[in-house]
Amino acid sequence: MPARMRHVRALAVATGCASLALAVSLPAQAAPRPDRGTERAVLPQGDGWAAAEGSTTGGSRATADHVYTVSNRAELIAAFRDAGDAPKIVRIAGTVHGNSDAAGTPIGCEAYQQDGYTLDKYLAAYDPAVWGTDEVPSGPLEDARVASAKQQAAAVNVNVPSNTTIIGVGKDATIVGASLQVKNVSNVIVRNLTFEDTYDCFPQWDPTDGDKGAWNSEYDNLVVYGSSHVWVDHNTFSDGDRPDADQPSYFGQIFQQHDGLFDIVRGADLVTVSWNILKDHDKTMLIGNSDGAGASDRGKLRVTLHHNLFKEVKERAPRVRFGQVDSYNNHFVATEGAAYGYTYGIGAESRLVAEHNAFTLPAGLDKATILKKWSESSLTAGDNYVNGRKTDLIAVHNAGVPAEHLTEGAGWTPVLRPRTDSPRAVPALVDRQAGAGRMPGC
């Protein structure tokens, strides 16, 4: 394993975080200090659902030989493999590219193409004027697209083991084009990272999707799948310099290369999402990905969202199915001319509590669309402020969209809130302190 991945030889790089710098200065054989330093921080007691039924400690108890500093995808994967499920701290220094070769050098989509696939050939084969609109693509070019997508997936998806803290070094640690998969594990902390542009080189055209067809893509920046006790704190999520709005249109639809920013799905449970920025995106966050997943999701998907900034996101902030979700003290921002569909999606058997949040919206935006009913479920939504004025979101929705009447009362009362700020103070507080590079100690 490269020497630079090891604890004491690791960082000759300035961290920007005093506590991280202290950790680096420990002697090679020093005993671990689980209770010291930002990188050894644990989720505070009572801080959301990830603090229930035990605690979330990540890699705070890592021994010196299980503290790594990595600067490319190969080193990141090697660190996870080396430590396995033992407590580990993995520091991200600089920029890690998911779409890269063994040396960490970024590569383009062409490197993944298989069996003669090119976008031009795919477009020619499945042009509605040629293929029609009644069937999804099949045949040699679709098979080539699937084979090419498989090659990219092997590079983009990075599995995170149990008992892990993954943390950015300083203020500019970035993961570009990779999807961290927190899948069927437990006790994971993700902090102080900028996630950008996890893009799909090979979206599939589906002419049967909606009235006009759609391009469907894979990959989220971060996925919590079937995992428990996960804390995601002080990160920034976006499409980076490749927003879908700037992509070309084919067959009359935007060639959308991004899926979600951050999804929590498939029986995931006991998750706290705090002080993050999620911005400039379409399909932002799913909590529960299917109406048909009740067998795995009922009684799970307990998630807390607090002090996050959702800025210029079109929808799913979040969309909830089945989950007992507490969303409080978040700031939701949309500006004039930005695409906006809804904020909270009320889905199958969801039990959402949305309280003490602030919304900063353009004057012409219909406040009735902040809530979107997808299925018959009830929610609690009190003490929310829109443009500085207290607003009953449910009443406004029901008056404005009477055909989608929402029932008030989620049937439970959140107690795992270490602090609740006035929604009047939320915009300034969250805008100043949320996101990567703004974590206490940095």
Sequence and secondary structure as in RCSB ss.txt:
>XXXX:A:sequence
MPARMRHVRALAVATGCASLALAVSLPAQAAPRPDRGTERAVLPQGDGWAAAEGSTTGGSRATADHVYTVSNRAE
LIAAFRDAGDAPKIVRIAGTVHGNSDAAGTPIGCEAYQQDGYTLDKYLAAYDPAVWGTDEVPSGPLEDARVASAK
QQAAAVNVNVPSNTTIIGVGKDATIVGASLQVKNVSNVIVRNLTFEDTYDCFPQWDPTDGDKGAWNSEYDNLVVY
GSSHVWVDHNTFSDGDRPDADQPSYFGQIFQQHDGLFDIVRGADLVTVSWNILKDHDKTMLIGNSDGAGASDRGK
LRVTLHHNLFKEVKERAPRVRFGQVDSYNNHFVATEGAAYGYTYGIGAESRLVAEHNAFTLPAGLDKATILKKWS
ESSLTAGDNYVNGRKTDLIAVHNAGVPAEHLTEGAGWTPVLRPRTDSPRAVPALVDRQAGAGRMPGC
>XXXX:A:secstr
  GGGSHHHH  S  S HHHHHHHTS TT    TTSSGGG    TT SGGGSSS   TTTT  GGGEEEE SHHH
HHHHHHHHTTS EEEEE SEEESSB TTS B  GGGG  TT  HHHHHHHH HHHH SSS   SHHHHHHHHHHH
HHHHHHEEE  SSEEEEESTT  EEES EEEEES EEEEEES EEE    SS EEETTSTTT EEE    SEEEE
S EEEEEES EEE TT  GGGS EETTEE      SEEEETT EEEEEES EEEEEEE  EES  TT HHHHTT 
  EEEES EEEEEEE SSEESS EEEEES EEE  TTS    SEEE TT EEEEES EEE  TTS GGGSEEESS
S EEE  SEEETTEEE HHHHHHHH GGG  EE  S      S    TTTHHHHHHHH STT STT 
